[in-house]
Amino acid sequence: MNIEWIAVDWGTSHLRAWAMQGERVLDQAASQDGMSRTAGGDFQVALMALIEGWLPANPVDVIACGMVGARQGWVEAPYSAVPSEPIPVVPFRVPNTDPRIRAFVVPGLKQDSPPDVMRGEETQIAGFLSTHQNWDGVICLPGTHTKWAQISAGEAVSFRTFMTGELFDLLRGQSVLRHSIDDGWDEASFTDAVADTLSKPEQLAARLFALRAADLLHGQNKSVARARLSGFLIGAELAAARPYWLGQQLAVIGSEGLTKAYAAALQQQGAFVETADATTTTLAGLAQARTLTRQTA
């Protein structure tokens, strides 16, 4: 393979890498060596285990985004303060790497008031904007910690983070609700739960326990319970994020399942929503970051 550079998305739980020729993917690989498993250990060992078979004779650039640049990561890449272009500065170079690679980490974004930070999503935003010139509106990036970012004139103006995905995982796996939920899905139940919590967000805690009670008393289907749990939490998020999405041009960037759920919830409220794939936008953003490193080489 004629590899020109390597793109890396290094999150909390996963490490993903792509062998690149320009903007074309030649090969890809992934492991469970996310930051949570690698923190305090050797990040370079985890990376080389994944990409060593790709390395050409000459040193190759590795452009990484995500939690790899956090305080507990490989190297702490300083945040850029909003308002800001998604990738406003040259990625931070990792010192003392294996001589076969030159590793760079994309910095995240920070907001002083209300206090907020992001790492990785800024790269997806940059990738989305690279194919949507002069796009103004709000981008939702659902995940473990969902981001809502206001975009104007090519800059992230402000953003808010919601721990919706993490709350879902905790409630599903560690609360009393774990006995009443499986891996299935019921679209109608999800839609009803979103609408219910949007109109009465103060009832969220009671609605959650009712999922367990409905199982005990009525044998509620566990797929229905999972969909309702997701709908309750996303509905509460949409109620709090209303100033971000109401009357705005919207884009949702994420995995297929989460993107579909958020888009359905927003469309239910009459919003027009464009969707984009997280991997595609991440690679486009990393390609932009690579251009910055080459301009300053």
Secondary structure, DSSP 8 states (H G I E B T S, - for coil): ----EEEEEE-SS-EEEEEEETTEEEEEEEES--HHHHTTS-HHHHHHHHHGGG--SS-EEEEEEEGGGSTTSSS----EESSB-SS-S--EE-SS--TTEEEEE---EEETTTTEEESSHHHHHHHHHHTSTT--EEEEE-SSSEEEEEEETTEEEEEEEE-HHHHHHHHHHHSGGGGS--S---HHHHHHHHHHHHH-GGGHHHHHHHHHHHHHHH---HHHHHHHHHHHHHHHHHHHTHHHHTTS-EEEEE-HHHHHHHHHHHHHTT--EEEEEHHHHHHHHHHHHHHHHHHT-
